[in-house]
């Protein structure tokens, strides 16, 4: 590949807190030089891209992506997910273990990584199951999956209700510093719930999950973290009470990170309106006070990672009565413009919006990516933060079209995405 020079860009690098003019020189798939200020040297042999003041940032890293491959390819394939990611400026995706069969052994981890690499689009990595078949009772082959490249271990949307099993998982993982992720949802209080408990759910006749269910389960999980010394990720935190528990745990020195989905940062329970099933999510959308608390936690650095929580569901699974509709939403292609609403509408600094999409997940998972510096992988996104866009779910590259942002007017448009210095997306 010819060397590549991207000049006249507004560089956004959360790792160095730099937001200003600059240029990036790329060769052999890696960043060779980052210039702050106006670049005067243009290598003769390099391809020159004049960014004309557009933003150049590390490619986004989405650590919570569900696909249908293997086992449910009509929902999503690795290829359709990778195409969606590239169009959304996401250069690394971490595929969840809830496939058929579950990704609970090293052969499955290796299979998905090889399939992803063969696509030659974005980086495809894997989260392994914490328990066999994600059944919550028998520990999976965590050590062997770690050896072949699994980045962390989780049962995804399924809660490990058996405390003894989770303690064994954490104790074993702590021995080689593996990361365990769990959804905080007390199973008995959450059983059958499709909305957040409160006046709205009661009026709509929907089974509700009280916000305290998240806090109760998180208290248990953090007690086990304290007992075992495990590295832990609170997966999709969504309530103010749980954020307070998280802050106290951090103050005690526990090694605990937290992720939040972009949906819970942008929407609240009122958005389900008259049974709009595209807003049927798990965890359910919360009260506006919870959403506001999440935004403030992001601003303060308490939330380490923003995810798309990409969960494809075809129309036949969504166009049902609200309580029967599949939970989840696609989000890879809309992740960046949705996140930019936190800057445009909530006043969050642009670097603070990008940090949990780049540096935060990279540091958590031990990836080289997520920063603009010499010798880092040339995984980059060039975007216009102010360009108006109207989300058209039917035009999304995902095989499923279940986007809660359908019809929304947002600001922020990806122009080019680079993986290893190679353009994997260019806007027409």
Order of alpha helices (4+ residues) and beta strands (2+ residues): beta-beta-beta-beta-beta-beta-alpha-beta-alpha-beta-alpha-beta-alpha-beta-alpha-beta-alpha-beta-alpha-beta-alpha-beta-alpha-alpha-beta-beta-alpha-alpha-alpha-alpha-beta-beta-beta
